Amino acid sequence: MEGQLHRIDVTVLPAGFNRIESEIAGNWSPALSPDGRHMAYVSDRGGSPAVWVQPVGSELTFRVDTGPEPVSTVRWSSGGGWLACQLAPGGAPRQEIWLVRPDGSDLHQIAGFGTDTADNMRWLPGRPVLALTENLTSAVLINVTTGERTVVAEGPLLSLLDVDPAGRFALLRYGPRGARSIVLRDLSASAASASSISAGFSSAAEKPVTRGERAVFSPGGGCIYALSQDGEFPVLLRITGDAVEVLAHDGEVEDFTITADGRTAAVLWNVRGGESEVALIDLDHDGDRAPNPVIPLPGPVVGDLTWSFDGSALGFTAEGPGRPHGVWVYESGQIRAVSAEPEAPGAIRPRLLSFPAHDGLTLTGWLFTPATDGPHPTVVWLHGGPEAQERPGHGPLFQSLVDRGIAVFAANVRGSSGFGRAFVDADNVALRYGAIEDVRTCADHLRSTGIAGRIGVMGRSYGGYLTLAALTWHPDLFDVGVDICGMSNFATFYDHTEPWIAAAAVSKYGHPTHDAALLHDLSPINRIDRLRAPLLVVHGENDSNVPVIEATQVVEALAARDHPHRYLLFPGEGHELLHRTARATFLRETLTWLENHLTRQPH
């Protein structure tokens, strides 16, 4: 039997590991100064995610000291005087929000105190006011000049999206994962005290806008821009009173951002199974709104669209195989890097596979293969979420495995985003058995087409759950497994996860009481005696999203059976490994584990 518990004191790998050196996450969360001349962003170049400020067009950088905790997001105020920074203490899902001057002075916390979590922060354009949400129950405005804190709405599974310039209306989002609605709330006292109640909403002060995740007011407050998910694919709407105009459609609209003068929208599409397209749309004229493409993009996967307050520059991130996230600007028709790593030489570019599931549903995934002829030892990778998507971005693990002659199939099984609403909902609650069967279909397809020989399965978060499920439902199909912070028992997950995470998860996984029998049957821990493959279990000690009990109960069950396994526990890390040294150690240990069990000849 392999050793049980390895508390990982992370180490830096030796020089010469070309792929592993590219294990850096890179730079993300771009935030332009009001005039577009400087950019703040988050980078792990110093080992842990921190805020950096850099003049656009210069290689000079300045680290803004926000303390020892990892930073996940930064936002530059429209007045230019403040950076709002979202921190993850101990790497855990709980978030705090701190303010700091761009020169690093006057650091102080403003939200997420104690056990509270704060997120979804947005500067209200032209105002020294930060909008945010605490615990998915409180919509909060903080005037950073006066320190005044105003709770504009309270309720379960609530997020504050925006407040109009007059301060009379708020855009709120309600609901659990996959079933969220955007509503317009009248904040005036007269509306709030109305006696009639609107069906499905807390009061007559609320009016439904659309189903979806994102919406903002126009700069003047006269209309609403919303990313609507009422149909099969998301579209960008402009809503003025009862008039609704579709501004962007044709595929999956993923994100948008509007200039502060209201004249231009930057729109991001998810196309071709996970690649990106970006275009600008003129909002001034009622005639032809043909998108003006932003080309050539510096990587196949783009995100984090953001305008400078004066509308002169559009910031975004881009990544690709062998190229970590970089931050870029589009200005005067030109794209240029602010801070981006070069693409690693010899990086393997994946190809998109498509094939039918057991019930005819189309499955896809990105295949990375060595240069030699197959069949290859192969790993099926399963992403988290499940409402996420595997895309042709930066994957140091995938590149390193291919270097060692191991193919990788990064699967998008049912429940993944990017393929329409019906596909996202196709694994909800009792439909989850279909997702488990999808993993079997992936393995069968890889073998039947001559791609794969020996096969392993691995994934993180929900992908870790699906890994455990596949290994226990189809025990003879896989030769090795790696479970990274996956759920093993829905009952203990609901008992120990953060309350706002549990409340939002019911629509996807099922209710812990009403669906207890179903969740018991879907929990891999209750089938762990069927496991045949050696299993590597990886977890962050501070994880409060998928708490560490999800790992320890699996390890204890395997140890009791003397089953081959290994347990890597990372102190000082939460649901994700945020420190570069931790990720490098994880990469080294995982590569060794998979090589040992996939490339050796079976006895």
Stockholm file with secondary structure:
# STOCKHOLM 1.0

chainA/1-603         MEGQLHRIDVTVLPAGFNRIESEIAGNWSPALSPDGRHMAYVSDRGGSPAVWVQPVGSELTFRVDTGPEPVSTVRWSSGGGWLACQLAPGGAPRQEIWLVRPDGSDLHQIAGFGTDTADNMRWLPGRPVLALTENLTSAVLINVTTGERTVVAEGPLLSLLDVDPAGRFALLRYGPRGARSIVLRDLSASAASASSISAGFSSAAEKPVTRGERAVFSPGGGCIYALSQDGEFPVLLRITGDAVEVLAHDGEVEDFTITADGRTAAVLWNVRGGESEVALIDLDHDGDRAPNPVIPLPGPVVGDLTWSFDGSALGFTAEGPGRPHGVWVYESGQIRAVSAEPEAPGAIRPRLLSFPAHDGLTLTGWLFTPATDGPHPTVVWLHGGPEAQERPGHGPLFQSLVDRGIAVFAANVRGSSGFGRAFVDADNVALRYGAIEDVRTCADHLRSTGIAGRIGVMGRSYGGYLTLAALTWHPDLFDVGVDICGMSNFATFYDHTEPWIAAAAVSKYGHPTHDAALLHDLSPINRIDRLRAPLLVVHGENDSNVPVIEATQVVEALAARDHPHRYLLFPGEGHELLHRTARATFLRETLTWLENHLTRQPH
#=GR chainA/1-603 SS CCCSEEECCCCCCCTTCHHHHTTCCBEEEEEECTTSSEEEEEECTTSSCEEEEEETTCCCCEEECCCSSCEEEEEECTTSSCEEEEECGGGCSCCEEEEECTTSCSCEEEECCTTCCEEEEEECTTSSEEEEEETTTEEEEEETTTCCEEEEEECTTEEEEEECTTSSEEEEEESSTTCCEEEEEECSHHHHTCSSCCTTSSSTTEEEEEEEEEEEECTTSSCEEEEECSSSSCEEEEEETTEEEEEECSSEEEEEEECTTSSEEEEEEEETTTEEEEEEEECSCSSCCCCEECCSCSSSEEEEEEECTTSSCEEEEEEETTEEEEEEEEETTEEEEEECCCCCTTCCCCEEEEEECTTSCEEEEEEECCSSCSCEEEEEEECSSSSCCCCSSCCHHHHHHHHTTCEEEEEECTTCSSSCHHHHGGGSGGGHHHHHHHHHHHHHHHHHTTSEEEEEEEEETHHHHHHHHHHHHSTTTCSEEEEESCCSCHHHHHHHSCHHHHHHHHHHHCCTTTTHHHHHHHCGGGGGGGCCSCEEEEEETTCTTTTTHHHHHHHHHHHHTTCCEEEEEETTCCSSCCSHHHHHHHHHHHHHHHHHHHTSCCC
#=GC SS_cons         CCCSEEECCCCCCCTTCHHHHTTCCBEEEEEECTTSSEEEEEECTTSSCEEEEEETTCCCCEEECCCSSCEEEEEECTTSSCEEEEECGGGCSCCEEEEECTTSCSCEEEECCTTCCEEEEEECTTSSEEEEEETTTEEEEEETTTCCEEEEEECTTEEEEEECTTSSEEEEEESSTTCCEEEEEECSHHHHTCSSCCTTSSSTTEEEEEEEEEEEECTTSSCEEEEECSSSSCEEEEEETTEEEEEECSSEEEEEEECTTSSEEEEEEEETTTEEEEEEEECSCSSCCCCEECCSCSSSEEEEEEECTTSSCEEEEEEETTEEEEEEEEETTEEEEEECCCCCTTCCCCEEEEEECTTSCEEEEEEECCSSCSCEEEEEEECSSSSCCCCSSCCHHHHHHHHTTCEEEEEECTTCSSSCHHHHGGGSGGGHHHHHHHHHHHHHHHHHTTSEEEEEEEEETHHHHHHHHHHHHSTTTCSEEEEESCCSCHHHHHHHSCHHHHHHHHHHHCCTTTTHHHHHHHCGGGGGGGCCSCEEEEEETTCTTTTTHHHHHHHHHHHHTTCCEEEEEETTCCSSCCSHHHHHHHHHHHHHHHHHHHTSCCC
//
